[in-house]
């Protein structure tokens, strides 16, 4: 049973979406992924969204570029949290996608991460699941501690490079 469902408007979104997939795999979160278009397969989008919760999905990540309505369409048909992942397009460097995702009408919220920020979409999904999963919460704490240690190490290297040659 998948806890997270990832839907993307096109298979061309997969290279970006892999960032979220890699994060979910790293944390051991079961997921599924599908290509569903809000515009080309709207009935499929509706059916998927309506059945997601009953199939065990807890969070949906919706990746799309250009008009980027997939997250909003999915959110209209489910009570599950939807994380919108805007994909950089050839027009406006993905700003159009981001604005399509965050300018939702009242009552149909979607969370949105930055353009092409698939890692953050995956981490946000893990954080949501960790609210009720202590093991996952512990993994997140370890992950954040590793990030902090990495930054500290980079600072030490910078200080050495800048000041050891004086």
C-alpha positions as CSV (number, residue, x, y, z in Angstrom):
1,X,0.0,0.0,0.0
2,X,1.5,3.3,-1.1
3,X,1.5,6.2,1.4
4,X,2.4,8.8,-1.2
5,X,1.1,9.0,-4.7
6,X,3.0,11.1,-7.2
7,X,1.2,12.2,-10.3
8,X,2.9,14.1,-13.1
9,X,1.3,15.8,-16.1
10,X,3.8,14.3,-18.5
11,X,6.5,11.6,-18.5
12,X,8.8,14.5,-19.5
13,X,8.5,15.6,-15.8
14,X,10.1,12.4,-14.6
15,X,13.7,13.7,-14.5
16,X,12.6,16.4,-12.0
17,X,10.2,14.1,-10.1
18,X,13.0,11.6,-9.5
19,X,14.2,13.9,-6.7
20,X,11.0,13.3,-4.8
21,X,11.2,9.6,-5.6
22,X,14.8,9.4,-4.3
23,X,13.8,11.1,-1.0
24,X,10.9,8.8,-0.5
25,X,13.1,5.8,-1.1
26,X,15.7,7.1,1.2
27,X,13.2,7.4,4.0
28,X,11.6,4.0,3.2
29,X,8.2,5.5,2.3
30,X,6.1,3.4,-0.1
31,X,4.9,5.4,-3.1
32,X,3.3,5.0,-6.5
33,X,3.7,7.2,-9.6
34,X,1.4,7.9,-12.5
35,X,1.2,10.2,-15.6
36,X,-2.2,11.9,-15.4
37,X,-3.0,15.1,-17.3
38,X,-5.5,17.6,-15.9
39,X,-6.3,18.6,-19.4
40,X,-5.8,15.5,-21.6
41,X,-7.2,12.9,-19.1
42,X,-9.5,14.9,-16.8
43,X,-11.7,11.9,-16.1
44,X,-8.7,9.8,-15.1
45,X,-7.5,12.7,-12.8
46,X,-11.0,12.8,-11.1
47,X,-11.2,9.0,-10.7
48,X,-7.6,8.8,-9.3
49,X,-8.2,11.6,-6.8
50,X,-11.6,10.2,-5.6
51,X,-10.1,6.7,-5.0
52,X,-6.7,7.7,-3.6
53,X,-7.7,7.8,0.1
54,X,-9.6,4.5,-0.1
55,X,-6.5,2.8,-1.6
56,X,-4.4,3.9,1.4
57,X,-2.7,7.0,-0.1
58,X,-2.2,9.7,2.5
59,X,-0.5,12.4,0.5
60,X,-0.4,13.3,-3.2
61,X,2.5,15.1,-4.9
62,X,1.3,16.6,-8.2
63,X,4.0,17.7,-10.6
64,X,3.1,19.8,-13.6
65,X,4.5,22.6,-15.9
66,X,3.0,25.4,-18.0
67,X,-0.7,25.7,-17.0
68,X,0.0,23.4,-14.1
69,X,-3.6,22.7,-13.1
70,X,-3.0,19.1,-12.0
71,X,-2.5,19.8,-8.3
72,X,-5.7,21.9,-8.2
73,X,-7.8,19.5,-10.1
74,X,-6.6,16.6,-7.8
75,X,-7.3,18.7,-4.7
76,X,-10.8,19.5,-5.9
77,X,-11.7,15.8,-5.8
78,X,-10.0,14.7,-2.6
79,X,-9.6,15.6,1.1
80,X,-6.0,14.4,1.1
81,X,-3.2,16.9,1.3
82,X,-1.8,17.8,-2.1
83,X,1.8,19.0,-2.6
84,X,2.2,20.9,-5.9
85,X,5.5,20.6,-7.6
86,X,5.9,23.2,-10.3
87,X,8.1,22.1,-13.2
88,X,10.2,24.6,-15.1
89,X,8.9,25.2,-18.5
90,X,10.2,27.1,-21.5
91,X,7.9,30.0,-20.6
92,X,8.8,32.2,-17.7
93,X,11.2,29.6,-16.2
94,X,8.4,27.9,-14.4
95,X,7.0,31.0,-12.7
96,X,3.8,30.5,-14.7
97,X,3.6,26.9,-13.2
98,X,4.2,28.1,-9.7
99,X,1.6,30.9,-9.9
100,X,-0.9,28.4,-11.4
101,X,-0.4,26.2,-8.3
102,X,-0.4,28.8,-5.5
103,X,-3.3,30.9,-6.7
104,X,-6.0,28.4,-5.7
105,X,-9.6,29.5,-4.9
106,X,-10.8,29.4,-1.3
107,X,-11.5,25.9,-0.1
108,X,-9.2,24.1,-2.5
109,X,-5.7,24.5,-0.9
110,X,-2.5,23.0,-2.2
111,X,0.9,23.2,-0.6
112,X,3.5,24.3,-3.1
113,X,7.3,23.9,-3.2
114,X,9.7,25.8,-5.4
115,X,10.1,25.3,-9.1
116,X,11.8,22.0,-9.7
117,X,12.1,21.5,-6.0
118,X,11.2,17.8,-6.0
119,X,13.5,17.0,-3.1
120,X,11.5,19.5,-0.9
121,X,8.2,17.9,-2.1
122,X,9.5,14.5,-1.0
123,X,10.7,15.9,2.3
124,X,7.4,17.7,3.0
125,X,5.5,14.5,2.3
126,X,7.8,12.7,4.8
127,X,7.3,15.4,7.4
128,X,3.5,15.1,7.0
129,X,3.7,11.3,7.5
130,X,6.1,11.7,10.4
131,X,3.4,13.5,12.4
132,X,2.0,10.1,13.2
133,X,5.0,7.9,12.7
134,X,7.7,8.1,15.3
135,X,10.2,6.0,13.3
136,X,9.9,8.4,10.4
137,X,10.2,11.4,12.7
138,X,13.5,10.0,14.1
139,X,14.8,9.5,10.5
140,X,14.0,13.1,9.8
141,X,15.8,14.3,12.9
142,X,18.9,12.3,11.8
143,X,18.6,13.7,8.3
144,X,18.5,17.3,9.6
145,X,21.4,16.6,11.9
146,X,23.4,15.3,9.0
147,X,22.6,18.4,6.9
148,X,23.7,20.6,9.8
149,X,27.0,18.6,10.2
150,X,27.6,19.0,6.4
151,X,27.2,22.8,6.6
152,X,29.6,22.9,9.6
153,X,32.2,20.9,7.7
154,X,31.9,23.2,4.7
155,X,32.4,26.2,7.0
156,X,35.5,24.6,8.5
157,X,36.9,24.1,5.1
158,X,36.1,27.6,4.1
159,X,37.8,29.0,7.2
160,X,40.8,26.9,6.6
161,X,41.0,28.0,2.9
162,X,40.6,31.7,3.7
163,X,42.8,32.0,6.7
164,X,45.5,29.4,6.7
165,X,47.2,31.1,3.8
166,X,47.6,34.5,5.6
